Amino acid sequence: MIFLRKSLKAWGTSAFRDVLKSEIEQMNTDVLHLQQGLSQSSVALDDNLDAIIISVSDETDCICVKAGIYYAGIIAGCSCADDPTPDNQTTEYCQVLLAIDKTTAETTVTLLQEQTG
């Protein structure tokens, strides 16, 4: 389970977007479903996530956030000396929808299929 407690605490303040961005960038690729969001590589990397808050909406029970995530992926080869596909990093991008429960801070993450980036 994911809990974005700092973001919920910052809700309604000018710091909300910065706090949320920081919490997202500390998550790992599994939690954000970034492996499934790959389009150019085969393995998502946890380091150097960059989140962009696209939109925020105040719903009855939750705070809904659409965020774009830039992250690195690699095309994993066989690691042989003559392997034609070296482990080059590629920048990947996907969008996720986060629903933060206003009472518990429990957060669900959904990978969005429509992507622009």
Residue frames as a rotation matrix with the C-alpha (Angstrom) as fourth column:
MET 1
0.571 0.821 0.000 0.00
0.821 -0.571 0.000 0.00
0.000 0.000 -1.000 0.00
ILE 2
-0.505 -0.677 0.535 1.08
0.675 -0.696 -0.243 3.52
0.537 0.239 0.809 -0.75
PHE 3
0.510 0.607 -0.609 0.43
0.842 -0.498 0.209 6.38
-0.176 -0.619 -0.765 1.64
LEU 4
-0.276 -0.548 0.790 1.18
0.633 -0.722 -0.280 9.96
0.723 0.423 0.546 0.57
ARG 5
0.315 0.423 -0.850 0.86
0.949 -0.173 0.265 11.43
-0.035 -0.890 -0.455 4.05
LYS 6
-0.533 -0.582 -0.613 3.07
0.545 -0.791 0.277 14.45
-0.647 -0.187 0.740 3.44
SER 7
-0.908 0.240 0.344 1.09
0.215 -0.439 0.873 15.37
0.360 0.866 0.347 0.36
LEU 8
0.056 0.982 -0.182 -2.23
0.736 0.083 0.672 15.00
0.675 -0.172 -0.718 2.17
LYS 9
0.112 -0.085 -0.990 -0.92
0.896 -0.422 0.138 17.16
-0.429 -0.903 0.029 5.00
ALA 10
-0.776 -0.503 -0.381 0.13
0.278 -0.814 0.510 19.82
-0.567 0.290 0.771 2.45
TRP 11
-0.404 0.693 0.597 -3.24
0.874 0.101 0.475 19.69
0.268 0.714 -0.647 0.65
GLY 12
0.665 0.746 0.024 -4.74
0.727 -0.655 0.208 23.16
0.171 -0.120 -0.978 0.35
THR 13
0.494 -0.580 -0.647 -1.41
0.135 -0.684 0.716 24.93
-0.859 -0.442 -0.260 0.75
SER 14
0.741 -0.284 -0.608 0.92
-0.660 -0.470 -0.586 26.45
-0.119 0.836 -0.536 -1.81
ALA 15
-0.295 -0.930 0.219 3.44
-0.884 0.352 0.306 23.70
-0.362 -0.103 -0.926 -1.03
PHE 16
0.462 0.592 0.661 1.16
-0.399 0.804 -0.441 20.85
-0.792 -0.060 0.607 -2.16
ARG 17
0.957 -0.048 -0.288 2.55
-0.261 0.300 -0.918 20.41
0.131 0.953 0.275 -5.69
ASP 18
0.098 -0.995 0.003 6.18
-0.805 -0.081 -0.588 20.51
0.585 0.055 -0.809 -4.53
VAL 19
-0.260 -0.130 0.957 5.55
-0.831 0.535 -0.153 18.04
-0.492 -0.835 -0.247 -1.70
LEU 20
0.695 0.602 0.393 3.64
-0.288 0.734 -0.615 15.71
-0.658 0.314 0.684 -4.01
LYS 21
0.747 -0.497 -0.441 6.33
-0.487 0.042 -0.872 15.92
0.452 0.867 -0.210 -6.69
SER 22
-0.239 -0.892 0.382 8.96
-0.932 0.101 -0.348 15.01
0.272 -0.440 -0.856 -4.10
GLU 23
-0.047 0.282 0.958 6.97
-0.629 0.736 -0.248 12.05
-0.776 -0.615 0.143 -2.78
ILE 24
0.923 0.381 -0.058 6.34
-0.265 0.518 -0.813 10.71
-0.280 0.766 0.579 -6.29
GLU 25
0.497 -0.799 -0.337 10.02
-0.625 -0.060 -0.778 10.98
0.602 0.598 -0.530 -7.18
GLN 26
-0.377 -0.625 0.683 10.91
-0.923 0.316 -0.220 8.86
-0.078 -0.714 -0.696 -4.14
MET 27
0.569 0.647 0.508 8.67
-0.548 0.759 -0.353 5.98
-0.613 -0.078 0.786 -5.24
ASN 28
-0.562 -0.747 0.356 10.00
-0.205 0.542 0.815 3.00
-0.802 0.385 -0.457 -7.13
THR 29
-0.755 0.188 -0.628 9.09
-0.649 -0.086 0.755 1.88
0.088 0.978 0.187 -10.63
ASP 30
-0.837 0.465 -0.287 6.97
0.441 0.885 0.147 -1.05
0.323 -0.003 -0.946 -9.41
VAL 31
-0.452 0.672 -0.587 4.67
0.576 -0.283 -0.767 1.17
-0.681 -0.685 -0.259 -7.35
LEU 32
-0.238 0.306 -0.922 4.21
-0.466 -0.869 -0.169 3.58
-0.852 0.389 0.349 -10.25
HIS 33
0.524 0.440 0.729 3.76
0.296 0.708 -0.641 0.76
-0.799 0.552 0.240 -12.83
LEU 34
0.343 -0.444 -0.828 6.56
-0.705 -0.704 0.085 2.24
-0.620 0.555 -0.554 -14.92
GLN 35
-0.674 -0.549 0.494 7.70
-0.128 0.745 0.655 -1.14
-0.727 0.378 -0.572 -16.25
GLN 36
-0.077 0.755 0.652 4.32
0.796 0.441 -0.416 -1.44
-0.601 0.486 -0.634 -17.98
GLY 37
0.746 0.391 -0.539 4.69
0.101 -0.867 -0.488 2.13
-0.658 0.310 -0.686 -19.30
LEU 38
-0.302 -0.951 -0.071 7.87
-0.005 -0.073 0.997 1.43
-0.953 0.301 0.018 -21.27
SER 39
0.809 0.575 -0.121 7.75
-0.114 -0.048 -0.992 2.24
-0.576 0.817 0.027 -24.97
GLN 40
0.701 -0.597 -0.391 11.38
-0.617 -0.233 -0.751 2.28
0.358 0.768 -0.532 -26.10
SER 41
-0.443 -0.892 0.088 13.28
-0.787 0.341 -0.514 -0.01
0.429 -0.297 -0.853 -23.73
SER 42
0.018 0.438 -0.899 12.81
-0.061 0.898 0.436 -3.24
0.998 0.047 0.043 -21.81
VAL 43
-0.021 -0.058 -0.998 13.70
0.935 0.354 -0.040 -2.53
0.355 -0.934 0.047 -18.16
ALA 44
0.640 0.312 0.702 12.60
0.072 -0.934 0.349 0.50
0.765 -0.173 -0.620 -16.10
LEU 45
-0.396 -0.847 -0.353 15.18
0.607 0.047 -0.793 2.01
0.689 -0.529 0.495 -13.73
ASP 46
0.426 0.607 -0.671 14.35
0.896 -0.177 0.408 3.46
0.129 -0.775 -0.619 -10.29
ASP 47
-0.275 -0.635 -0.721 16.91
0.745 -0.615 0.258 6.25
-0.607 -0.467 0.643 -10.28
ASN 48
-0.917 -0.240 -0.318 16.29
0.082 -0.895 0.439 9.82
-0.390 0.376 0.841 -11.39
LEU 49
-0.153 0.933 0.325 12.51
0.988 0.136 0.075 9.91
0.026 0.332 -0.943 -11.64
ASP 50
-0.987 -0.055 -0.151 11.19
0.057 -0.998 -0.008 13.33
-0.150 -0.017 0.989 -12.63
ALA 51
-0.293 0.955 0.037 7.51
0.926 0.294 -0.238 14.01
-0.238 -0.035 -0.971 -11.95
ILE 52
-0.970 0.157 0.185 5.40
-0.083 -0.931 0.354 16.74
0.228 0.328 0.917 -13.48
ILE 53
-0.512 0.852 -0.110 2.03
0.444 0.153 -0.883 17.49
-0.736 -0.501 -0.456 -11.94
ILE 54
-0.857 0.222 0.465 -0.32
0.421 -0.219 0.880 17.93
0.297 0.950 0.094 -14.90
SER 55
-0.225 0.838 0.497 -3.62
-0.386 -0.545 0.745 18.41
0.895 -0.024 0.446 -13.10
VAL 56
-0.976 0.016 -0.218 -5.19
0.209 0.364 -0.908 18.17
0.064 -0.931 -0.358 -9.65
SER 57
-0.273 0.935 0.225 -8.88
-0.293 -0.304 0.906 17.79
0.916 0.181 0.357 -8.86
ASP 58
-0.870 0.071 0.489 -10.66
-0.489 0.017 -0.872 17.88
-0.070 -0.997 0.020 -5.53
GLU 59
-0.358 0.752 -0.553 -13.16
-0.082 0.564 0.821 15.02
0.930 0.340 -0.140 -5.40
THR 60
0.579 0.709 0.402 -15.49
-0.478 -0.104 0.872 14.14
0.660 -0.697 0.279 -2.52
ASP 61
0.986 -0.131 0.104 -13.34
0.000 0.624 0.782 11.41
-0.167 -0.771 0.615 -0.97
CYS 62
0.316 -0.921 0.228 -10.00
0.794 0.388 0.467 11.83
-0.519 0.034 0.854 -2.69
ILE 63
0.335 -0.393 -0.856 -7.54
-0.511 -0.839 0.186 14.13
-0.792 0.375 -0.482 -4.36
CYS 64
0.704 -0.065 0.707 -7.02
0.542 0.692 -0.477 13.03
-0.458 0.719 0.522 -7.97
VAL 65
0.277 -0.732 -0.623 -3.71
-0.482 -0.667 0.569 13.87
-0.831 0.143 -0.537 -9.58
LYS 66
0.945 -0.133 0.297 -2.63
0.324 0.476 -0.817 13.34
-0.033 0.869 0.494 -13.16
ALA 67
0.476 -0.856 -0.203 1.15
-0.439 -0.431 0.788 13.26
-0.762 -0.286 -0.581 -13.31
GLY 68
0.858 -0.364 -0.363 3.70
-0.252 0.318 -0.914 12.77
0.448 0.876 0.181 -16.03
ILE 69
0.685 -0.656 0.318 6.79
-0.145 0.304 0.941 10.76
-0.714 -0.691 0.113 -15.12
TYR 70
0.600 -0.651 -0.465 10.11
-0.601 0.017 -0.799 10.94
0.528 0.759 -0.381 -16.93
TYR 71
0.580 -0.434 0.690 12.39
-0.456 0.529 0.716 8.04
-0.675 -0.730 0.109 -16.10
ALA 72
-0.246 -0.777 -0.579 15.18
-0.963 0.131 0.235 5.92
-0.107 0.615 -0.781 -17.55
GLY 73
0.808 0.372 0.457 14.89
-0.300 0.927 -0.225 2.55
-0.508 0.045 0.860 -19.17
ILE 74
-0.333 -0.922 -0.197 17.48
-0.753 0.134 0.644 0.26
-0.567 0.363 -0.739 -20.68
ILE 75
0.691 0.345 -0.635 17.47
-0.657 0.667 -0.352 -2.31
0.302 0.660 0.688 -23.42
ALA 76
0.283 -0.574 0.769 19.02
-0.665 0.461 0.588 -5.25
-0.692 -0.677 -0.251 -21.62
GLY 77
0.315 -0.300 -0.900 21.32
-0.802 0.423 -0.422 -7.38
0.507 0.855 -0.107 -23.74
CYS 78
0.867 0.000 -0.499 23.06
0.141 0.959 0.244 -10.64
0.478 -0.282 0.832 -22.98
SER 79
0.780 -0.608 0.147 26.23
-0.504 -0.471 0.724 -8.91
-0.370 -0.639 -0.674 -21.68
CYS 80
0.588 -0.612 0.529 28.41
0.702 0.711 0.043 -10.81
-0.402 0.346 0.848 -24.13
ALA 81
-0.266 -0.808 -0.526 31.52
0.308 -0.588 0.748 -9.08
-0.913 0.037 0.406 -25.47
ASP 82
-0.972 -0.121 0.201 30.11
0.221 -0.193 0.956 -9.11
-0.077 0.974 0.215 -29.00
ASP 83
-0.135 0.982 -0.130 26.55
0.866 0.053 -0.498 -8.15
-0.482 -0.180 -0.857 -27.98
PRO 84
-0.588 -0.087 0.804 25.28
0.657 -0.631 0.412 -5.58
0.472 0.771 0.428 -30.53
THR 85
0.376 0.783 0.495 22.89
0.211 -0.592 0.777 -4.03
0.902 -0.188 -0.389 -27.97
PRO 86
-0.720 -0.675 -0.160 24.84
0.341 -0.143 -0.929 -2.31
0.604 -0.724 0.333 -25.21
ASP 87
-0.069 0.688 -0.722 23.05
0.998 0.036 -0.061 -1.28
-0.016 -0.724 -0.689 -22.01
ASN 88
-0.848 -0.182 0.498 22.18
0.281 -0.951 0.131 2.20
0.449 0.251 0.857 -23.19
GLN 89
-0.520 0.686 -0.509 19.78
0.548 -0.189 -0.815 4.24
-0.655 -0.703 -0.278 -21.12
THR 90
-0.643 0.458 0.613 16.76
0.478 -0.385 0.789 5.72
0.598 0.801 0.029 -22.84
THR 91
-0.914 0.403 0.051 14.45
-0.320 -0.637 -0.701 8.39
-0.250 -0.657 0.712 -21.50
GLU 92
-0.619 0.784 -0.047 10.92
0.669 0.557 0.492 7.09
0.412 0.274 -0.869 -21.06
TYR 93
-0.874 0.435 0.214 7.71
-0.484 -0.811 -0.328 8.96
0.031 -0.391 0.920 -20.29
CYS 94
-0.521 0.816 -0.252 4.29
0.580 0.555 0.597 7.90
0.626 0.165 -0.762 -19.09
GLN 95
-0.474 0.474 0.742 1.32
-0.625 -0.775 0.095 9.35
0.620 -0.419 0.663 -17.28
VAL 96
-0.711 0.261 -0.653 -0.28
0.562 0.768 -0.305 8.07
0.422 -0.584 -0.693 -14.10
LEU 97
0.089 0.778 0.622 -3.40
-0.321 -0.568 0.758 8.90
0.943 -0.267 0.199 -12.15
LEU 98
-0.842 -0.341 -0.418 -3.01
0.304 0.339 -0.890 9.03
0.445 -0.877 -0.182 -8.38
ALA 99
0.259 0.927 0.272 -6.07
-0.066 -0.264 0.962 8.96
0.964 -0.267 -0.007 -6.12
ILE 100
-0.812 -0.582 -0.045 -5.16
0.076 -0.029 -0.997 10.09
0.578 -0.813 0.068 -2.58
ASP 101
0.114 0.868 -0.483 -7.77
0.749 0.244 0.616 9.23
0.652 -0.432 -0.623 0.04
LYS 102
0.017 -0.064 0.998 -8.51
-0.218 -0.974 -0.058 12.40
0.976 -0.217 -0.030 2.04
THR 103
0.828 0.346 0.441 -8.92
-0.494 0.080 0.866 10.50
0.264 -0.935 0.237 5.31
THR 104
0.864 -0.427 0.266 -6.15
0.180 0.756 0.629 7.88
-0.470 -0.496 0.730 5.27
ALA 105
0.246 -0.746 -0.619 -3.71
-0.797 -0.519 0.308 9.17
-0.551 0.418 -0.722 2.60
GLU 106
-0.112 -0.226 0.968 -3.87
0.279 0.927 0.249 5.70
-0.954 0.298 -0.040 1.01
THR 107
0.010 -0.022 -1.000 -3.07
-0.766 -0.643 0.006 6.19
-0.643 0.765 -0.024 -2.66
THR 108
0.422 0.116 0.899 -3.89
0.435 0.844 -0.313 4.15
-0.795 0.524 0.306 -5.72
VAL 109
-0.326 -0.600 -0.731 -1.83
-0.523 -0.530 0.668 4.52
-0.788 0.600 -0.141 -8.87
THR 110
0.536 0.519 0.666 -3.21
0.360 0.573 -0.736 3.82
-0.763 0.635 0.120 -12.33
LEU 111
-0.660 -0.750 0.029 -1.11
0.269 -0.201 0.942 3.87
-0.701 0.630 0.334 -15.47
LEU 112
0.343 0.777 -0.528 -2.84
-0.279 -0.453 -0.847 5.94
-0.897 0.438 0.061 -18.15
GLN 113
0.186 -0.218 0.958 -2.79
0.744 0.668 0.008 4.57
-0.642 0.711 0.287 -21.68
GLU 114
0.801 0.105 0.589 -3.05
0.505 -0.646 -0.572 7.92
0.321 0.756 -0.571 -23.48
GLN 115
0.308 -0.786 -0.536 0.37
0.645 -0.242 0.725 9.46
-0.699 -0.569 0.432 -23.42
THR 116
0.846 -0.183 0.501 1.90
0.296 -0.620 -0.727 12.56
0.444 0.763 -0.470 -24.86
GLY 117
0.799 -0.551 -0.240 5.43
0.117 -0.248 0.962 13.52
-0.590 -0.797 -0.134 -24.23
